[in-house]
Amino acid sequence: MDLLTLPPPLPAERIVELNRPKGDLHTTRSYRWNGWDIEVPPGVFRPGLTSAMIFDRVLSGEIEVRGRRYLAMGCGLGVEVAAAAARGAADVYAVDVHPASVATAADNARRLAPARPAGERSTRVHAVVADVLDGFPQDTRVDVVTFNPPAVSRPVSDDPDVVRNVCAGAPLLERFFAQLAGRDVLAPGAEVYVIASNTADLREIVAHAVAHGFTSEVALRHDWDDGVLTYLFRFTAGARA
Ligand SMILES: C[S@@+](CC[C@H](N)C(=O)[O-])C[C@H]1O[C@@H](n2cnc3c(N)ncnc32)[C@H](O)[C@@H]1O
């Protein structure tokens, strides 16, 4: 991929304006998706429209997890974990650096995903507290990874929980791709989906992936008509693009 086809980050003031914290992160909130009413505990990211772009695709199979081993990186509330269980993933690894998010995600998957038809094995949900892959079980391979990272490129708060959820920036993605490439976690043919917008440094993110040997393609580009462009990238291990 020619990195220059990706938009540069929006102006700093616009990024900060778009991501100004609501001030309610440390309270209990609610979220509804797919008819599921979910309580969002303090500190856990409340999903937004970008999050739902992943949830919709996991449930529909556009990001196919059925019968596969799926790693939900930065799972937060765990709606994608529950969607994958509903879709019929073999295994789902609910991974987050925030222990309360991991516990919530695992609970939500067990509570929300409908029972599998008789004779079909239910999804095994693995709750994993890890700093990216530091803490992920050795000798475990996965077929699909998704990550809606806190990729916003400008600091929008001093609160470390807001930073963790929103604006850790491209350096986190550098660690993500370095660890994916350096550890034997991706099964042959594995797909890695990352979603981010031009409130992040998209060129730097993709450059990190390419530097670690991944091939990149744009699976989806969404224009929100307010200057924000969201990209869903699909990365595969292999020849450089
Ligand atoms: C934008 S939220 C996405 C949450 C959820 N996947 C969604 O789409 O609603 C980013 C998530 O990444 C997690 N996170 C931040 N840094 C991380 C790290 N170093 N390792 C693992 N997870 C991390 C945060 O705790 C948060 O849950």
PDBQT file of the ligand as one rigid body, heavy atoms in Angstrom, charges set to zero:
ROOT
HETATM    1  C1  LIG A 301     -10.845   2.170  22.230  1.00  0.00    +0.000 C 
HETATM    2  S1  LIG A 301     -10.969   0.975  23.520  1.00  0.00    +0.000 S 
HETATM    3  C2  LIG A 301     -11.753  -0.382  22.640  1.00  0.00    +0.000 C 
HETATM    4  C3  LIG A 301     -12.559  -1.289  23.531  1.00  0.00    +0.000 C 
HETATM    5  C4  LIG A 301     -13.457  -2.268  22.779  1.00  0.00    +0.000 C 
HETATM    6  N1  LIG A 301     -12.680  -3.189  21.991  1.00  0.00    +0.000 N 
HETATM    7  C5  LIG A 301     -14.421  -1.493  21.885  1.00  0.00    +0.000 C 
HETATM    8  O1  LIG A 301     -14.199  -1.437  20.664  1.00  0.00    +0.000 OA
HETATM    9  O2  LIG A 301     -15.367  -0.929  22.406  1.00  0.00    +0.000 OA
HETATM   10  C6  LIG A 301      -9.272   0.424  23.676  1.00  0.00    +0.000 C 
HETATM   11  C7  LIG A 301      -9.061  -0.714  24.670  1.00  0.00    +0.000 C 
HETATM   12  O3  LIG A 301      -7.659  -1.064  24.624  1.00  0.00    +0.000 OA
HETATM   13  C8  LIG A 301      -7.235  -1.370  25.942  1.00  0.00    +0.000 C 
HETATM   14  N2  LIG A 301      -5.778  -1.205  26.019  1.00  0.00    +0.000 N 
HETATM   15  C9  LIG A 301      -5.085  -0.057  26.117  1.00  0.00    +0.000 A 
HETATM   16  N3  LIG A 301      -3.765  -0.307  26.201  1.00  0.00    +0.000 NA
HETATM   17  C10 LIG A 301      -3.620  -1.655  26.141  1.00  0.00    +0.000 A 
HETATM   18  C11 LIG A 301      -2.490  -2.527  26.202  1.00  0.00    +0.000 A 
HETATM   19  N4  LIG A 301      -1.262  -2.046  26.344  1.00  0.00    +0.000 N 
HETATM   20  N5  LIG A 301      -2.693  -3.859  26.131  1.00  0.00    +0.000 NA
HETATM   21  C12 LIG A 301      -3.974  -4.353  26.001  1.00  0.00    +0.000 A 
HETATM   22  N6  LIG A 301      -5.073  -3.573  25.970  1.00  0.00    +0.000 NA
HETATM   23  C13 LIG A 301      -4.910  -2.242  26.027  1.00  0.00    +0.000 A 
HETATM   24  C14 LIG A 301      -8.015  -0.402  26.819  1.00  0.00    +0.000 C 
HETATM   25  O4  LIG A 301      -8.057  -0.818  28.159  1.00  0.00    +0.000 OA
HETATM   26  C15 LIG A 301      -9.380  -0.390  26.125  1.00  0.00    +0.000 C 
HETATM   27  O5  LIG A 301     -10.227  -1.373  26.655  1.00  0.00    +0.000 OA
ENDROOT
TORSDOF 0
